[in-house]
């Protein structure tokens, strides 16, 4: 997978996991504070769209993920 694909994959996993942990009706509910993590991921996606720079993508490339267009 290319680095941009991994960023989208991890963002999706983080959002779904934090929603599962933060929504009171969920069977794996822990605390509503997990919704703050959902907001953090969303803010980072917004920031990367506006600045064309993503810290996670930089980290993944340093770990060996292939850059892609």
C-alpha positions as CSV (number, residue, x, y, z in Angstrom):
1,X,0.0,0.0,0.0
2,X,1.1,3.5,-0.7
3,X,1.5,6.0,2.2
4,X,-1.6,8.0,1.4
5,X,-3.7,4.8,1.3
6,X,-2.4,3.8,4.8
7,X,-3.3,7.2,6.1
8,X,-6.9,6.9,5.0
9,X,-7.0,3.3,6.3
10,X,-5.7,4.2,9.7
11,X,-7.9,7.3,9.9
12,X,-11.0,5.2,9.1
13,X,-10.0,2.6,11.7
14,X,-9.3,5.3,14.4
15,X,-12.7,7.0,13.7
16,X,-14.7,3.9,13.8
17,X,-12.9,2.6,16.9
18,X,-13.3,5.8,18.8
19,X,-17.0,6.1,17.9
20,X,-17.5,2.5,19.1
21,X,-15.8,3.4,22.4
22,X,-17.5,6.8,22.8
23,X,-21.1,6.3,21.9
24,X,-23.1,5.3,25.0
25,X,-25.3,2.8,23.1
26,X,-22.3,0.8,21.9
27,X,-21.7,-2.6,23.4
28,X,-18.0,-1.6,23.9
29,X,-18.7,1.8,25.3
30,X,-15.9,3.1,27.6
31,X,-16.3,6.9,27.9
32,X,-17.7,9.8,26.0
33,X,-14.2,11.3,26.0
34,X,-13.3,8.9,23.1
35,X,-15.3,11.3,20.9
36,X,-12.6,13.9,21.4
37,X,-10.2,11.5,19.6
38,X,-12.7,11.3,16.7
39,X,-12.6,15.1,16.6
40,X,-8.8,15.1,16.7
41,X,-8.6,12.7,13.7
42,X,-11.1,14.8,11.8
43,X,-9.2,18.0,12.5
44,X,-6.0,16.4,11.3
45,X,-7.7,15.3,8.1
46,X,-8.9,18.9,7.6
47,X,-5.5,20.3,8.3
48,X,-3.8,18.0,5.9
49,X,-6.3,18.8,3.1
50,X,-5.6,22.5,3.5
51,X,-1.9,22.4,4.0
52,X,-1.1,19.4,1.8
53,X,1.1,18.0,4.6
54,X,0.2,15.1,6.9
55,X,2.4,14.1,9.9
56,X,1.2,10.5,9.8
57,X,2.2,10.2,6.2
58,X,5.6,11.5,7.0
59,X,6.0,9.0,9.8
60,X,4.8,6.1,7.6
61,X,7.3,7.1,4.9
62,X,10.1,7.0,7.4
63,X,8.9,3.6,8.5
64,X,9.2,2.4,4.9
65,X,5.8,3.0,3.3
66,X,6.1,3.8,-0.4
67,X,5.1,7.4,-1.4
68,X,2.5,7.5,-4.1
69,X,0.7,10.0,-6.2
